Structure formats: C-alpha cells, structure tokens
Amino acid sequence: MEKLFELVALETKRQNEGLELIASENFTSKKVRALAGSVLTNKYAEGYPGRRYYGGCHYIDEIEGTAIELAKKLFNAKYANVQPHSGSSANMIAYASVLELGDSILTLSLDEGGHLTHGSPVNFSSKHYKVTHYGLKDDGTIDYEALREIALKLKPKLILAGFSAYPFIIDFARIGKIAKEVGAYFMVDMAHIAGLIAGGYHPSPFPYADIVTSTTHKTLRGPRGGIILTNSEEIIKKVNFTCFPGMQGGPLENIIGAKAQSFYEALQPEFKEYIKRVVENTKVASETLRALGAEASETETHLFLLNTKKSYGITGKDAEALLETIKITTNKNMLPKDDERPNTTSGLRLGFAAVTTRGLTKVNAAETARIIHEFLSKKITKEEAMIRVNKIVDTLQAIDSL
C-alpha cells in the first residue's frame, strides 16, 4: 500500500527536520533497524533457547541466547529474559512472578514521577494489587525517611523504584535496605535510566534489587521492547514461566535480534561518551532555563521538568502544541502536586537523549532552552524561532545515517 510508505517518508522528514525532546524517545542505529525489519519476523519460536515448541529454531536460539548473554554482561546480572514485548509487559510479568493478586505494593505516584504501571488508578497494576504511594520532599527528591515509615507500617510485599519523570539519582542501596528490613521484594523499573546505568552515569540497581525491568529503547537506543533481569535463580524460573506460557506466546525474534545489537552497542566505549554528553546537555538546558527565570527542576539525569503554568501562564498541553509549531517535539507531563488533569498538566518533561544521538552540542542545548523560553514568553515570533531551530537542525546528523 503506497500510502503507508508515503507516511513513513513524511515521518522520516519530520524527525530529521525537528528537535526531539521527548525523554522516552531516541534514534536507533541502522543495524538495529535492519534487524528489527529482518526475516526474523517470519519465525515462530514459542519457548526458550533449546526448549522450543517449533522446529527450525537453531539460528533463532543462537540469536536469543546472544541477546541474553549481552544483557547480563551489560547490567552485571546473572539472569535475563529478553522476551517481554514492552516495559509495561515486563512490569506485568515481574509483578505476577513474585506477587499474588491483592498483595500490597509501595510505589511513587504518577503525578510525582511514577509510571502508569506503578499503580495508576486506570491501570491493571492498581486493579490487581493494593497500591500505596510514597512521595517527594519539597526539593523534588524522594523522601526516603517517609518511605521507610510507610514501609514499616504497611509491610508491603514489594517496594518499587525507578520512574518516568524523576530527574535525580536514585539511592537504590537505601531503598533496598528498607525492603530487606520489612521483608519486601525490591523491584526496580530502570526503563528511563537503563542507558545511564550502562554508561556509568547512574548507580546500578544490582546487587540491591531482587528483580529489575526495563524498556530497551529510551536511553538504551534499542528497539521498542522490554527485558527482565535478576540475580536469583528462583525468581528467573518464575519470570520465565510467567512470561511464557503465562502471559505471552511467540516472542518477537526480530526485535530480540535488534535488542542484542543495541546491548552490543551499549557495551562499546563510545556509548559511555554519548551518555556523558546526554547528561551534560540536559544539565546545561535546565540551568539555562532557570537562569532566564523559568521554573525548571534541577537534573542529574537525561531529563528535567519545566513548569509552564508558573513560567509562562500556559498548561503543559498548550506549551506542547505551541512548541510543535516550531518543530520542537515535547510531551506534557504531570508535575509534583499538579492540580491539572493528566491530559492537560502544568508542565513539560524535557529530555536530551534523542537530540544528543544526532550530535547536539552543549552550546546548542543552551540555545534550544533559550528558544523555548523566548518563544513561550512571546519574546520572539514563530518565524524568528523557526530560523534558530533550523540553524541547530542543520548541525545534526540525519537519522537515516545513524
């Protein structure tokens, strides 16, 4: 159908001609894309390497086995399951592997930086489990003392850390100690920070976590998918059985091949340099906005939060729409203690992993922040903003060549 290829061409043009600042997005390499679109998609392979329900899987077994070994090496884990179709699938599988329906879990709420699958009222996680939330201090960091007090009182079966909109380093050792104190499993959803952990710019959840989930896109620059890691032989047996036959059927071996390639790329020295630039660019942009008078969070990671309501008198939804008119792609996001609805929000979540993949410099990270501030403040016109955006885009690598 020719229309579909026309739309892909238009989407390629959009990605090439704009600045992608959505923290959960990135650009994959040509090799990752080639594997994701390869003939591996033709093969059914229910089961695991060496234990399939279909014949003709000897090459598939080697590919999936390679992905498992590379994931273990990348994150210094003893066991890995690379079959989850997404981060949400990985979380669903992880919960079901160690919990019974109705068990209590302790997580950070969505409006303070958590994810839908961390107990949102509209998600399966709150329908299957009894969810209690811990919170943040006024400075936007986790209130570890309050977390411990809640855990001691609640005695949850599982404590979860790892978030979607939290711009600071997480003290996994401290939360792991609390989990042990109350006899809870400690689970980490490192979807957003997996690349930072792999690159050495965020502490690893191991050896503190019992079970770790992640997506393989975002800061890892892989295909859209999920993984589950653990150092426990007992837990990986439960994870494997819960994944298949419990919740999934045939694994997406084309995506697993692409995952393997992205793990390999993340093990290379240049990946560490890339993550270093991501953290630097994000910090520069955050500092620039605050220096200009905007209310933006500090950051130690690949993202930060911008309060557009207090800074510019507009909601996150309206700010997102306005910035898209000058080819800057962002996403509205709930802020701590947000009084707006999730589909409106009081601000934006800004991330610099994707544009850094294309070669964004610190100078242009600061310029991007200035454009955002001046445009949302109505100090420059759309035409003036576009000239400056195009000047930055002209310095970036085309996504087709990555």
C-alpha positions in Angstrom: 0.0 0.0 0.0 1.8 3.1 -1.3 0.1 5.4 1.2 1.9 3.7 4.1 5.3 4.3 2.6 4.4 7.9 1.9 3.5 8.4 5.5 6.8 6.7 6.6 8.7 9.2 4.4 6.8 12.1 5.9 7.6 10.8 9.4 11.2 10.5 8.5 11.2 14.1 7.3 9.5 15.2 10.5 12.1 13.5 12.6 15.0 14.9 10.6 13.7 18.4 10.5 12.9 18.9 14.1 14.3 18.7 17.7 13.0 15.7 19.5 12.9 16.5 23.3 10.7 13.6 24.4 12.6 11.9 27.2 11.3 8.4 26.3 12.4 8.7 22.7 15.7 8.0 20.9 17.1 7.2 17.5 18.3 3.7 16.7 21.3 2.7 14.6 20.9 1.4 11.0 21.9 -2.1 12.3 19.2 -2.1 15.0 16.6 -1.0 12.4 17.8 -3.7 9.9 17.4 -6.5 12.5 14.0 -5.2 13.6 12.9 -5.3 10.0 14.6 -8.6 9.1 13.3 -12.0 8.1 13.5 -13.0 11.8 9.9 -11.7 12.0 8.8 -14.7 9.9 9.8 -17.3 12.6 7.6 -18.7 15.3 9.6 -19.7 18.4 7.4 -20.3 21.4 9.6 -21.3 24.4 13.2 -20.6 25.1 16.6 -21.4 23.6 16.9 -25.2 23.4 13.3 -25.7 24.6 11.0 -24.6 21.7 7.6 -25.8 20.6 8.5 -25.3 16.9 11.2 -26.8 14.7 13.8 -24.8 12.7 14.8 -22.6 15.7 18.6 -23.4 15.8 19.6 -19.9 14.5 16.9 -18.2 16.5 18.2 -20.0 19.6 21.6 -18.5 19.0 20.3 -15.0 18.4 18.2 -15.0 21.5 21.0 -16.6 23.5 23.3 -13.8 22.4 20.8 -11.2 23.5 20.5 -12.9 26.9 24.3 -13.0 27.4 24.8 -9.4 26.3 22.0 -8.1 28.6 23.6 -10.0 31.5 27.0 -8.6 30.7 25.8 -5.0 30.2 24.0 -4.8 33.5 26.1 -7.3 35.5 23.2 -9.6 36.2 23.2 -13.4 36.5 19.9 -14.0 34.6 17.9 -12.2 31.9 14.7 -12.7 30.0 14.6 -10.7 26.7 11.1 -11.7 25.5 8.8 -9.0 27.1 7.2 -7.0 24.3 7.4 -3.7 26.2 8.2 -2.1 29.5 4.6 -2.5 30.6 4.6 -6.2 29.7 7.9 -6.6 31.6 6.3 -5.0 34.7 3.2 -7.1 34.4 5.3 -10.3 34.2 7.6 -9.2 37.0 4.7 -8.5 39.4 2.9 -11.7 38.6 6.2 -13.7 39.1 6.6 -12.7 42.8 3.1 -11.5 43.9 -0.4 -12.9 44.4 -3.4 -10.9 43.3 -4.3 -8.5 46.1 -0.8 -8.2 47.5 0.4 -4.8 48.6 3.0 -2.7 46.7 4.6 0.6 47.6 5.4 2.9 44.7 5.8 6.5 43.7 2.6 8.0 42.2 2.2 9.1 38.6 2.0 12.8 39.4 5.3 12.7 41.3 7.2 10.9 38.6 5.9 7.3 38.6 4.6 5.3 35.6 1.1 4.1 34.8 2.1 0.5 35.7 3.2 1.7 39.1 -0.3 1.8 40.4 -2.2 4.4 38.4 -6.0 4.1 39.1 -6.7 3.5 35.4 -4.0 0.7 35.1 -4.0 -3.0 35.7 -1.5 -2.6 38.5 -4.0 -0.8 40.8 -6.7 -3.3 39.9 -4.6 -6.4 40.6 -2.7 -5.1 43.7 -3.2 -2.9 46.7 -1.2 0.2 45.9 0.2 2.7 48.4 2.4 5.6 47.3 5.4 7.2 48.9 6.2 10.8 47.9 8.8 13.5 47.3 10.2 16.3 49.5 9.7 19.9 48.6 13.0 19.9 46.7 11.6 17.2 44.3 13.8 14.3 45.7 12.5 11.1 47.2 11.5 11.4 50.9 13.4 8.2 52.0 12.5 8.7 55.7 8.8 8.9 54.9 9.2 5.9 52.6 10.7 3.9 55.4 8.0 4.9 57.8 5.2 3.9 55.4 7.0 0.6 54.7 7.3 -0.2 58.4 3.6 0.4 58.9 2.3 -1.2 55.7 4.7 -4.1 55.4 4.3 -4.3 51.6 5.1 -7.4 49.6 7.0 -5.3 47.1 8.7 -1.9 47.0 9.2 -0.3 43.6 11.7 2.3 42.5 12.6 3.7 39.1 10.4 6.3 37.5 9.3 8.1 34.3 9.8 11.7 35.3 12.3 11.8 38.1 15.4 13.9 37.3 17.7 12.9 40.2 19.9 9.9 41.1 18.0 7.2 43.0 19.6 5.7 46.1 19.0 2.0 45.3 21.1 0.9 48.3 18.9 2.8 50.7 15.6 1.6 49.3 17.0 -2.0 49.1 17.9 -1.8 52.8 14.3 -0.7 53.7 12.9 -3.5 51.6 15.0 -6.1 53.5 14.0 -4.5 56.8 10.3 -5.1 56.1 10.7 -8.4 54.2 9.6 -7.0 50.8 10.8 -7.7 47.4 12.7 -4.8 45.9 11.9 -4.2 42.3 13.5 -1.5 40.0 11.9 -0.3 36.8 15.0 1.3 35.1 13.3 2.0 31.8 14.3 5.6 31.6 17.8 5.3 33.1 19.0 2.0 31.7 21.3 3.8 29.3 22.7 5.9 32.1 23.3 2.8 34.2 25.0 1.1 31.3 27.1 4.1 30.6 28.2 4.6 34.2 26.3 7.8 34.9 23.8 6.3 37.4 24.4 3.7 40.1 23.3 0.1 39.2 20.2 -1.4 40.9 22.3 -4.5 41.5 23.1 -6.1 43.9 20.3 -4.4 45.9 17.3 -5.2 43.7 15.6 -8.6 43.6 14.1 -8.0 40.2 14.8 -5.3 37.5 12.7 -4.4 34.5 13.4 -2.1 31.6 12.5 -1.0 28.2 15.1 -1.3 25.5 14.5 2.0 23.7 14.8 5.3 25.5 18.4 5.9 26.7 19.5 2.4 25.5 18.8 3.3 21.9 17.4 -0.1 21.0 14.1 -1.2 19.5 10.8 -0.8 21.4 10.7 -3.7 23.8 11.3 -4.9 27.4 13.7 -7.0 29.5 13.7 -8.5 33.0 16.9 -9.1 35.0 17.6 -10.8 38.3 20.4 -12.4 40.3 18.0 -15.0 41.7 17.7 -18.4 40.1 14.4 -18.9 41.8 13.0 -15.6 40.5 14.2 -16.1 36.9 12.4 -19.5 36.8 9.2 -17.8 37.9 9.8 -15.0 35.4 10.4 -17.4 32.5 7.2 -19.4 33.3 5.1 -16.3 33.8 6.3 -14.8 30.5 5.7 -18.0 28.5 3.4 -19.7 28.7 1.8 -17.4 31.3 1.3 -14.1 29.5 3.0 -14.2 26.1 3.1 -16.6 23.2 5.6 -16.4 20.4 8.5 -14.0 21.1 9.3 -11.2 18.6 12.7 -12.6 17.5 13.3 -9.8 15.0 13.0 -7.4 18.0 15.1 -9.7 20.1 17.8 -9.6 17.5 17.6 -5.8 17.5 17.8 -5.8 21.3 21.0 -7.9 21.1 22.6 -5.3 18.7 21.7 -2.4 21.0 23.2 -4.2 24.0 26.3 -4.8 22.0 26.4 -1.1 21.0 25.9 0.0 24.6 29.0 -2.1 25.7 31.2 0.0 23.4 33.4 2.8 24.8 31.7 5.4 22.6 28.4 4.7 24.3 29.8 5.9 27.6 30.9 9.1 25.9 27.4 9.5 24.4 25.8 9.2 27.8 28.2 11.7 29.2 27.1 14.2 26.6 23.4 13.5 27.3 23.8 14.3 31.0 25.8 17.4 30.1 23.3 18.7 27.6 20.4 18.1 29.9 22.1 19.9 32.7 23.0 22.9 30.5 19.4 23.2 29.2 18.0 23.1 32.7 20.4 25.6 34.0 19.8 28.0 31.1 16.1 28.0 31.6 16.4 28.7 35.3 18.9 31.5 34.6 16.3 33.0 32.3 13.7 33.0 35.1 11.7 29.9 34.2 10.7 27.4 36.9 12.6 24.3 35.9 13.8 21.4 38.0 17.5 20.7 38.5 18.7 17.4 37.0 21.2 14.7 37.4 19.9 12.5 34.5 18.7 12.8 30.9 15.5 14.8 31.7 14.1 17.6 33.7 10.7 19.2 34.4 9.5 22.6 33.2 6.6 24.3 35.0 5.0 26.1 32.0 2.0 27.2 34.1 4.1 29.2 36.5 6.7 30.2 34.0 4.5 31.3 31.1 0.9 31.1 32.3 0.0 28.2 30.0 -0.6 24.5 30.6 1.7 21.7 29.5 -0.8 20.7 26.8 -0.8 24.2 25.3 3.0 24.5 25.6 3.5 21.2 23.8 1.2 22.3 21.0 2.9 25.7 20.6 6.4 24.2 20.5 5.4 21.7 17.8 4.6 24.7 15.6 8.3 25.5 15.6 9.4 21.8 15.2 10.3 21.2 18.8 8.6 18.0 20.0 8.0 17.6 23.7 5.4 16.0 25.9 3.1 17.4 28.6 3.7 15.8 31.9 2.3 15.8 35.4 4.4 17.8 38.0 4.7 17.1 41.7 1.5 18.2 43.4 0.0 19.1 40.0 -3.6 20.5 40.1 -4.2 19.9 36.4 -5.6 16.7 34.8 -3.1 14.2 33.3 -4.3 15.1 29.8 -3.6 18.8 30.5 -0.8 19.1 33.1 1.1 22.1 34.4 4.3 21.5 32.6 6.6 19.6 30.3 9.1 16.8 30.6 12.2 17.6 28.5 14.8 15.1 27.6 18.0 15.3 25.6 18.9 11.7 24.8 17.5 11.7 21.2 19.0 15.0 20.1 22.3 14.1 21.6 22.3 10.9 19.5 22.2 13.2 16.5 25.2 15.2 17.7 23.7 18.1 19.7 26.4 20.2 21.5 26.2 22.0 24.8 26.2 25.3 23.0 23.1 24.2 21.1 21.5 22.7 24.1 21.6 26.1 25.8 20.3 27.7 22.6 17.4 25.2 22.5 16.5 26.2 26.0 16.6 29.9 25.1 14.4 29.4 22.0 11.8 27.5 24.2 11.8 30.2 26.8 11.7 33.2 24.5 9.0 31.6 22.3 6.7 30.6 25.1 7.3 34.0 26.7 6.2 35.6 23.4 9.5 37.5 23.1 10.2 36.1 19.6 7.8 35.2 16.8 7.2 31.8 15.3 9.3 32.8 12.2 12.2 34.0 14.4 12.1 30.8 16.4 12.0 28.7 13.3 15.1 30.3 11.9 17.0 29.5 15.1 15.6 25.9 15.3 16.6 25.3 11.6 20.1 26.5 12.4 20.5 23.9 15.1 19.0 21.1 13.0 21.4 21.9 10.2 24.3 20.8 12.5 22.7 17.5 13.3 23.2 14.1 11.8 20.4 12.7 9.6 18.6 9.9 11.3 18.9 7.6 8.3 22.7 7.7 8.7 23.0 6.9 12.3 
